[in-house]
């Protein structure tokens, strides 16, 4: 499980990415993305209904000579 500090960092990073995605879609069509929740247990993760669109994003973050996916 993630610590509270890790969860806060993840949420802030995801909020920045979602804001940038909204700006990227703006020339085509207004789009608003929002962070809904963070699920750390894969057994309880429900992404979406089969008919809904979804994004899978994999990132590597490096800070102070440490990093990870």
N, C-alpha and C positions, 0 to 999 in steps of 0.2 A: 504493500500500500504506500501511496505517496504521503509525505508529510504535509502539514498545512502550508508551509513555505513553498514547497514544490507545487502544490495545487494553485496557490496564488500566482506563482510565476507562469505556470501553464496557462491559466485563465487570461492573464495580461497579454501573453504572447498570442494566444488565439484571438483575442479581441483586436489586436493590431492587424493580424492576418485577415480577419473578416472585414475590417474596415478597408483594407487595401483591395480585397476582392470586390467589395461594393463599388469602389472607385474605378476599378478596372472594367466593370460591367456597365458603368454609367453611360458611355457613348452609345451602347446598344439599347439598353433598357434599364430603368431604375431597378435596383436590386438591393435588398437589405438582408444582411446575414447577422444572426445573433447567436451567442453562446447560450446553450440551453442547460447542459449539465455535464458533469464529468463522472464517468463510471469507471472505477478501477478494477472491478471484478468482472472478467469476461463472461461469466455465467449469467450476469444480470444485464449485460449490455444489449439493448434493443436499438438498432440503428434506425430503421424505418420500415414502413410497409413495402411490400415488393413493388408496388406501382410508383413509389416516390423516388425522386432523384437523390443521389448521395455522392459525397466527395470523400475520397480516401487520400490523406496527405501524410507523407512521410518526411520528416525533417531531421536534420542533424544540427544540434546546437552546441557550440563551443564557447566556453567562458573560462578565463583564467587557466588556460592549459588543460582544461577538462572538457569532456564532451560526451555526447551520446545521441542515440536515435530517439 
